[in-house]
């Protein structure tokens, strides 16, 4: 009987905790078109990353360059690695290319490009200047980096509940009477 109560209490606790967490939805061309957000309105939306993005660039052999990312040795080469974890919040810096490519910033002064992928239902995914064997070449902080394998599946997510709450500005009118 005691184990049943513990199980019931645990189940209720999980249910309550999960109902409090934010429910993120992929940002898509359909969502964008339905709401017809302006660039300024898009800048007030909090975006989140669906999956980890790991970008790397090889440093010169005798480089004394100071870098912000983590420096690793891979196959005897010095490599700068930057990890942007799943769930990292980001903001829109600018819109480019007929309003469909977004520069999303996850840290001050730096951004990644996202755009719709028709093969994935118009979800806004990480963009690269080219893809080869699921590895993309991108610009970040005015330097060339390469994504990890499969990082092209990382997409922008939004909290629709919070967006919808912000869209409403209502008040109740009391009416007027004759004196």
C-alpha positions, 0 to 999 in steps of 0.5 A: 500500500505504501509503495502504491502511494509513493508511485501515485505521488511520484506520478502526480509530481512528474505530471505537475512539473511537466505542465509547468515547463515550456512547450516549444514548437518548431518555427515554420514558414506556415507559422510565419505566414499565418502571423505575418510578423514584421521584422520588429515583431520577430525581434521580440520573439524568443527563439530556442535551439532544438539540438546541439550545434558544434562548430569547429575550425582548424587553427594555423599550426603556429598560431598564437591567436587567442580564441573564445571557444575551447581549443582541442587537438584533433588528429594532431591539429589544433582546433577551436570548437564552439558548442551551442547546446540544445535549448539555448535561447537566441534572438533575431538580429536581422532578416535577409533574402526576401524575409525568409533567412534569419540571422539568429544570435546566441551570443553578443555580436555573433550569429548563425543563419537559419532558413526554411527547409521544404523537405522538413515541412518548412522548418527553419533549420541551420543554413550553410554555404555548402553541405558535404556528407552532412557537414556544413561550411558556415561563417561565424564571427567573420571566420569559416567554421564547419558544423558537426555531422548532422547539425543541419537538423538543428532547428529554431523553436518557439514557445507559442503559448508565450507568443500568443499571450503577448499578442493580446492587449484587452480591456473590459469596457464598462459602458455608459449611462445617461445621467 
